[in-house]
């Protein structure tokens, strides 16, 4: 098998981050990335197909936030969350209330506390549909989300989960920097106001699929995945250009090999709104996945210059014994993070019953310090590290595609199935997208 080419990884990354740039779901940039992936998949010898799906494109032309303290209004940075509406350019002004989300939802009457206020929400993810529904039902004038994972000076980009917005409604929600929120509390801020020109627009994203057919259709399908979209204002070299270029190189090295099982590589669109593309794929192909799906290996932000590899997801314990040896042969080691992780493109496959793992490379306890920021550029990644991990996965997938009987069961651990079903229903809206 040919090795992964670090030079090719860098060339592809330069095109994605410098020639295309930001690749928001449903945007021309994301479409250009999808076209590029399709061309490279075809050039490497794969059968290529495209599956479009609807998405809300975050189309923001202006956004302003001001906070009142020390007797004056002060400008602040902000980032409208995807799927949240703008204000048609009009100012929205209201009293500012600080809401400690980790404990605040214990309050018996959120409406009395939050109605008509601009809520500074200490925590950017609301990981409970019940909590999110209570927040929206309280009728705040707007929400300022603070990402407590990264106590920095820049507002990060993020999204309201589409299923939450569809089921419960949505108000204008802006991400703000943690250190700004700290300063507002310290200085006794009492009011805030914001205006946004633009907001969500109906658009189209797409999954790009590279098929490497196996000799025995009954032997099943092995999946490799990653996403090609980014967050707002981020060129996403690591998140997730690393996976996009990795899939291109994996097609090149795997295509010439003989195999019993089909290998299907998918570059997903719209992951940054909570795996919209991956969810669309498994809903469309659920019956096929139940019948033929054997395993899915996903890549997401695995190229950090400094850090450590982690494997997260749900699969049989035999996999945890198999994979480390493949990584060790290429000088790489992984820490296995146990438990259900619904925040990457492997998870919808898990919901469909296909064992799946995601490879990430963390560089701080919260993940990656440049997460969803404009400085996620080529300086953040190490193509040699990426190549080593890709070589390990290529060898593993090549062996699993050729072997007569897989040395693991295509099943989800029984102790994780209830949590998987809950996350799929609560965060993703289930099979009917409620």
C-alpha positions as CSV (number, residue, x, y, z in Angstrom):
1,X,0.0,0.0,0.0
2,X,1.3,3.5,-0.9
3,X,1.9,5.8,2.1
4,X,-0.1,9.0,2.8
5,X,1.7,11.9,1.2
6,X,2.2,14.8,3.7
7,X,3.0,17.2,0.8
8,X,-0.3,16.4,-0.8
9,X,-2.1,17.0,2.6
10,X,-0.5,20.4,2.8
11,X,-1.4,21.3,-0.9
12,X,-5.0,20.3,-0.4
13,X,-5.2,22.3,2.9
14,X,-3.8,25.3,1.2
15,X,-6.4,25.2,-1.4
16,X,-9.2,24.8,1.1
17,X,-8.1,27.4,3.6
18,X,-6.4,30.0,1.2
19,X,-8.1,29.6,-2.2
20,X,-11.6,28.9,-0.8
21,X,-11.4,30.1,2.8
22,X,-14.5,30.0,5.1
23,X,-16.9,27.2,4.2
24,X,-20.1,27.8,6.1
25,X,-22.9,25.3,5.5
26,X,-25.0,26.3,2.5
27,X,-22.5,28.9,1.3
28,X,-20.6,29.3,-2.0
29,X,-17.5,28.4,0.0
30,X,-18.9,25.1,1.2
31,X,-20.1,24.3,-2.3
32,X,-16.6,25.0,-3.7
33,X,-15.1,22.7,-1.1
34,X,-17.6,20.0,-2.0
35,X,-16.8,20.4,-5.7
36,X,-13.1,20.2,-5.0
37,X,-13.5,17.0,-2.9
38,X,-15.6,15.4,-5.7
39,X,-13.0,16.1,-8.3
40,X,-10.2,14.7,-6.2
41,X,-12.2,11.6,-5.3
42,X,-12.8,10.9,-9.0
43,X,-9.2,11.6,-9.9
44,X,-8.1,9.0,-7.3
45,X,-10.3,6.3,-8.9
46,X,-13.4,6.3,-6.9
47,X,-17.1,6.1,-8.0
48,X,-18.3,9.5,-6.9
49,X,-21.9,10.6,-6.1
50,X,-23.4,13.7,-4.5
51,X,-26.4,13.8,-2.1
52,X,-27.8,17.3,-1.5
53,X,-30.0,18.2,1.5
54,X,-31.6,21.4,2.7
55,X,-29.8,23.5,5.3
56,X,-30.1,27.0,6.9
57,X,-27.2,29.1,5.7
58,X,-26.0,31.7,8.2
59,X,-25.9,34.9,6.0
60,X,-24.8,37.7,8.2
61,X,-23.8,41.1,6.7
62,X,-23.6,43.2,9.9
63,X,-23.7,42.4,13.6
64,X,-23.2,44.8,16.5
65,X,-23.4,44.5,20.3
66,X,-23.1,47.1,22.9
67,X,-23.1,46.7,26.7
68,X,-23.9,49.5,29.3
69,X,-21.6,49.8,32.3
70,X,-19.7,52.7,34.0
71,X,-22.4,55.1,32.8
72,X,-21.7,54.5,29.1
73,X,-22.3,52.1,26.2
74,X,-19.3,50.0,25.1
75,X,-18.9,48.1,21.9
76,X,-18.2,44.3,22.1
77,X,-17.4,41.5,19.7
78,X,-20.1,39.0,18.9
79,X,-21.1,36.2,16.5
80,X,-24.6,35.3,15.6
81,X,-25.3,31.6,16.1
82,X,-26.3,29.6,13.0
83,X,-30.1,29.0,12.9
84,X,-30.7,32.1,15.0
85,X,-32.6,35.1,13.4
86,X,-31.2,38.6,13.0
87,X,-33.1,41.8,13.8
88,X,-33.5,43.2,10.2
89,X,-30.9,45.8,11.3
90,X,-33.1,47.2,14.1
91,X,-31.6,47.7,17.6
92,X,-32.9,45.4,20.4
93,X,-32.3,46.9,23.8
94,X,-33.2,45.4,27.2
95,X,-31.9,44.9,30.8
96,X,-29.0,42.4,31.0
97,X,-29.4,39.4,33.3
98,X,-26.6,37.0,34.1
99,X,-27.8,33.4,34.0
100,X,-25.6,30.6,35.3
101,X,-26.8,27.8,33.0
102,X,-25.2,24.9,34.9
103,X,-27.5,25.5,37.8
104,X,-30.0,28.1,36.5
105,X,-32.5,25.7,35.0
106,X,-33.3,24.6,38.6
107,X,-35.2,27.9,38.9
108,X,-38.9,27.1,39.1
109,X,-40.1,30.1,37.1
110,X,-37.7,31.2,34.3
111,X,-40.2,33.6,32.8
112,X,-40.3,35.7,35.9
113,X,-36.5,36.0,35.8
114,X,-35.8,36.2,32.1
115,X,-38.9,37.6,30.2
116,X,-38.0,40.6,28.2
117,X,-34.4,40.5,29.2
118,X,-31.2,40.0,27.3
119,X,-29.8,36.8,28.9
120,X,-26.1,36.4,29.3
121,X,-26.1,32.5,29.2
122,X,-23.0,31.1,30.9
123,X,-22.6,28.1,28.7
124,X,-22.9,28.0,24.9
125,X,-24.5,24.6,24.5
126,X,-27.9,23.8,25.8
127,X,-27.7,20.0,25.8
128,X,-31.3,19.4,27.0
129,X,-34.4,20.0,24.8
130,X,-36.4,20.6,28.0
131,X,-34.0,23.3,29.2
132,X,-33.9,24.9,25.7
133,X,-37.7,24.9,25.5
134,X,-38.0,26.5,28.9
135,X,-35.5,29.2,27.9
136,X,-37.5,30.1,24.8
137,X,-40.8,29.9,26.6
138,X,-39.5,32.5,29.0
139,X,-39.5,34.9,26.1
140,X,-36.2,36.7,26.5
141,X,-35.4,39.6,24.3
142,X,-32.2,37.9,23.2
143,X,-29.4,35.6,24.4
144,X,-25.7,36.2,24.7
145,X,-24.0,32.8,24.8
146,X,-20.7,32.4,26.7
147,X,-18.5,29.4,25.7
148,X,-17.3,28.3,29.2
149,X,-14.9,25.7,27.6
150,X,-12.5,28.4,26.3
151,X,-12.0,31.4,28.6
152,X,-10.6,33.7,25.9
153,X,-11.0,37.2,24.6
154,X,-12.6,36.3,21.2
155,X,-16.2,35.4,20.6
156,X,-16.4,31.9,19.1
157,X,-18.8,30.8,16.4
158,X,-21.4,28.1,17.0
159,X,-25.0,27.1,16.2
160,X,-28.4,26.5,17.7
161,X,-29.2,22.8,17.1
162,X,-31.6,22.6,14.1
163,X,-34.0,20.2,15.9
164,X,-34.2,22.5,18.9
165,X,-35.0,25.5,16.8
166,X,-37.6,23.7,14.7
167,X,-39.3,22.2,17.8
168,X,-39.1,25.1,20.3
169,X,-38.5,28.2,18.3
170,X,-35.5,30.5,18.5
171,X,-34.6,34.1,19.4
172,X,-31.6,36.2,18.3
173,X,-28.6,34.5,20.0
174,X,-25.0,35.8,19.9
175,X,-21.8,34.2,21.1
176,X,-19.6,36.5,23.2
177,X,-16.1,36.2,24.6
178,X,-15.7,34.7,28.0
179,X,-13.4,37.5,29.2
180,X,-15.9,40.2,28.0
181,X,-18.6,38.5,30.0
182,X,-16.3,38.5,33.0
183,X,-15.6,42.2,32.6
184,X,-19.3,43.1,32.3
185,X,-20.1,41.3,35.5
186,X,-17.1,42.9,37.3
187,X,-18.1,46.3,36.1
188,X,-21.8,45.9,37.0
189,X,-23.3,45.9,33.5
190,X,-27.0,46.5,33.5
191,X,-28.2,46.7,29.9
192,X,-27.3,45.4,26.5
193,X,-28.4,46.1,22.9
194,X,-27.6,44.5,19.6
195,X,-28.5,44.6,15.9
196,X,-28.0,42.1,13.1
197,X,-28.4,42.5,9.4
198,X,-29.0,39.0,7.9
199,X,-29.7,35.6,9.4
200,X,-30.6,32.1,8.3
201,X,-31.5,31.6,4.7
202,X,-32.8,28.4,3.1
203,X,-30.0,26.9,1.1
204,X,-28.5,23.5,0.0
205,X,-25.5,21.5,1.3
206,X,-24.3,18.2,0.1
207,X,-22.5,15.0,1.1
208,X,-19.9,13.8,-1.3
209,X,-19.5,10.0,-1.5
210,X,-16.6,8.0,-2.8
211,X,-17.4,4.4,-3.4
212,X,-14.6,1.7,-3.6
213,X,-16.6,-1.4,-4.4
214,X,-15.8,-4.8,-2.8
215,X,-15.8,-8.1,-4.6
216,X,-18.5,-9.5,-2.3
217,X,-21.6,-7.3,-1.9
218,X,-22.8,-9.5,1.0
219,X,-19.7,-8.8,3.0
220,X,-20.9,-5.4,4.0
221,X,-19.6,-1.8,3.9
222,X,-16.9,0.0,5.9
223,X,-17.3,3.7,6.2
224,X,-14.8,6.5,6.5
225,X,-16.0,10.1,7.1
226,X,-15.3,13.7,7.9
227,X,-16.9,17.1,7.2
228,X,-15.9,19.8,4.8
229,X,-17.8,22.8,6.3
230,X,-16.5,25.3,8.9
231,X,-17.8,27.7,11.4
232,X,-18.3,31.4,10.7
233,X,-15.2,33.4,10.1
234,X,-13.0,30.3,10.4
235,X,-10.9,28.8,7.5
236,X,-10.9,25.6,9.5
237,X,-7.5,24.1,8.7
238,X,-7.9,21.6,11.6
239,X,-11.7,21.8,12.0
240,X,-12.1,20.1,9.6
241,X,-9.8,20.6,6.7
242,X,-7.7,18.0,8.3
243,X,-10.4,15.3,7.7
244,X,-11.3,16.6,4.2
245,X,-7.8,16.3,2.9
246,X,-7.3,13.1,4.8
247,X,-10.3,11.5,3.0
248,X,-8.8,12.6,-0.3
249,X,-5.5,10.9,0.4
250,X,-7.3,7.8,1.8
251,X,-9.1,7.3,-1.5
252,X,-5.8,7.5,-3.3
253,X,-4.1,4.9,-1.2
254,X,-7.0,2.5,-0.8
255,X,-8.5,2.6,-4.3
256,X,-5.8,0.3,-5.9
257,X,-6.1,-2.4,-3.2
258,X,-8.1,-5.7,-3.6
259,X,-11.0,-6.0,-1.1
260,X,-14.0,-8.2,-0.2
261,X,-15.9,-5.4,1.5
262,X,-16.9,-2.1,0.0
263,X,-15.2,1.0,1.4
264,X,-17.4,4.1,1.3
265,X,-15.8,7.5,2.1
266,X,-18.1,10.4,2.8
267,X,-17.3,14.1,3.1
268,X,-20.2,15.5,5.0
269,X,-21.7,18.9,4.7
270,X,-23.1,21.0,7.6
271,X,-21.5,19.2,10.5
272,X,-21.1,22.4,12.4
273,X,-24.8,22.7,13.0
274,X,-24.8,19.3,14.7
275,X,-24.1,16.7,12.0
276,X,-26.9,17.7,9.7
277,X,-25.2,16.1,6.7
278,X,-24.4,12.8,8.5
279,X,-28.0,12.8,9.9
280,X,-29.4,13.3,6.4
281,X,-27.3,10.4,5.1
282,X,-28.3,7.9,7.8
283,X,-32.0,8.8,7.5
284,X,-31.9,8.3,3.8
285,X,-29.9,5.0,4.0
286,X,-31.2,3.6,7.2
287,X,-32.3,0.3,5.8
288,X,-29.0,-0.2,4.0
289,X,-27.0,0.7,7.1
290,X,-28.9,-1.9,9.2
291,X,-28.3,-4.5,6.5
292,X,-24.8,-3.8,5.4
293,X,-23.1,-1.3,7.8
294,X,-20.2,-3.0,9.5
295,X,-18.1,-0.1,10.9
296,X,-17.6,3.7,10.6
297,X,-14.4,5.6,11.3
298,X,-14.7,9.4,11.4
299,X,-12.0,12.1,11.4
300,X,-12.6,15.5,13.1
301,X,-9.9,18.0,14.0
302,X,-7.1,15.4,14.2
303,X,-4.2,17.6,13.0
304,X,-3.2,19.8,16.0
305,X,0.5,20.7,16.0
306,X,0.7,20.0,19.8
307,X,-1.6,17.6,21.5
308,X,-2.7,14.0,22.0
309,X,-5.0,11.7,20.0
310,X,-8.4,10.6,21.3
311,X,-10.8,8.0,20.1
312,X,-14.4,8.6,21.0
313,X,-17.6,6.8,20.1
314,X,-19.5,3.6,20.5
315,X,-18.3,0.2,19.3
316,X,-17.5,-3.4,20.4
317,X,-14.7,-3.8,22.9
318,X,-12.8,-5.9,20.4
319,X,-12.1,-2.8,18.4
320,X,-10.4,-1.2,21.5
321,X,-8.0,-4.1,21.5
322,X,-7.4,-4.0,17.7
323,X,-6.8,-0.4,16.9
324,X,-3.9,0.6,19.2
325,X,-1.5,-1.8,17.4
326,X,-2.2,-0.1,14.1
327,X,-1.5,3.3,15.5
328,X,1.6,2.1,17.4
329,X,3.2,0.8,14.2
330,X,3.2,4.4,12.9
331,X,4.4,5.9,16.1
332,X,1.0,7.1,17.3
333,X,-1.0,6.4,20.4
334,X,-4.6,7.2,21.3
335,X,-6.5,7.7,24.5
336,X,-9.9,6.0,24.4
337,X,-12.7,8.3,25.6
338,X,-15.5,6.0,26.8
339,X,-19.2,6.8,26.7
340,X,-21.6,8.2,24.1
341,X,-20.4,11.3,22.2
342,X,-23.2,12.8,20.1
343,X,-21.2,15.8,18.8
344,X,-19.4,14.4,15.7
345,X,-20.4,12.8,12.4
346,X,-20.0,9.2,13.7
347,X,-23.0,9.6,16.0
348,X,-25.9,9.3,13.5
349,X,-24.3,6.0,12.3
350,X,-24.3,4.8,15.9
351,X,-28.0,5.7,16.2
352,X,-28.5,3.5,13.1
353,X,-26.8,0.6,14.9
354,X,-23.4,0.9,13.1
355,X,-20.4,0.9,15.5
356,X,-18.4,4.1,14.9
357,X,-15.5,6.0,16.3
358,X,-14.1,9.6,15.8
359,X,-10.4,10.4,15.9
360,X,-9.7,13.9,17.4
361,X,-6.5,15.5,18.6
362,X,-6.9,17.6,21.7
363,X,-4.4,20.2,22.9
364,X,-6.1,21.4,26.1
365,X,-8.5,19.8,28.6
366,X,-11.5,21.4,26.8
367,X,-10.5,20.3,23.3
368,X,-8.5,22.7,21.1
369,X,-7.8,26.3,22.2
370,X,-8.4,27.6,18.6
371,X,-11.8,25.9,18.4
372,X,-14.2,27.8,16.0
373,X,-11.8,30.8,15.8
374,X,-10.4,32.7,12.8
375,X,-6.9,31.6,13.7
376,X,-7.6,27.9,12.9
377,X,-5.2,28.2,10.0
378,X,-2.3,26.2,8.5
379,X,0.0,27.2,11.4
380,X,-2.2,25.0,13.7
381,X,-1.6,21.7,12.1
382,X,1.1,19.1,11.6
383,X,0.8,17.2,8.3
384,X,3.3,14.6,9.5
385,X,1.2,13.8,12.5
386,X,-1.9,13.7,10.3
387,X,-0.1,11.4,7.8
388,X,0.9,9.0,10.6
389,X,-2.6,8.6,11.9
390,X,-4.0,8.3,8.3
391,X,-1.5,5.5,7.6
392,X,-2.6,3.7,10.7
393,X,-6.3,3.9,9.7
394,X,-5.6,3.1,6.1
395,X,-3.8,-0.1,7.1
396,X,-6.6,-1.1,9.5
397,X,-9.4,-0.4,6.9
398,X,-7.5,-2.3,4.2
399,X,-7.1,-5.3,6.4
400,X,-10.8,-5.2,7.5
401,X,-11.9,-4.8,3.9
402,X,-9.9,-7.9,2.8
403,X,-10.4,-10.3,5.7
404,X,-12.9,-13.0,5.4
405,X,-14.6,-12.6,8.8
406,X,-14.4,-9.4,10.8
407,X,-12.8,-9.8,14.2
408,X,-15.5,-7.7,15.9
409,X,-19.2,-7.6,16.0
410,X,-21.1,-4.9,14.2
411,X,-23.0,-3.8,17.3
412,X,-23.3,-1.1,19.9
413,X,-22.5,-2.0,23.5
414,X,-25.8,-2.8,25.3
415,X,-24.9,-0.4,28.2
416,X,-24.8,2.5,25.8
417,X,-27.9,1.9,23.7
418,X,-30.3,3.8,26.0
419,X,-28.1,6.9,26.0
420,X,-27.7,6.7,22.2
421,X,-31.4,6.5,21.7
422,X,-32.0,9.5,24.1
423,X,-29.4,11.7,22.4
424,X,-30.7,10.8,18.9
425,X,-34.3,11.7,19.9
426,X,-33.5,14.7,22.1
427,X,-30.7,16.4,20.1
428,X,-31.4,15.3,16.6
429,X,-35.2,14.9,16.6
430,X,-35.1,11.2,16.0
431,X,-35.9,9.4,12.8
432,X,-38.7,11.8,11.9
433,X,-36.7,14.9,12.8
434,X,-39.2,16.1,15.4
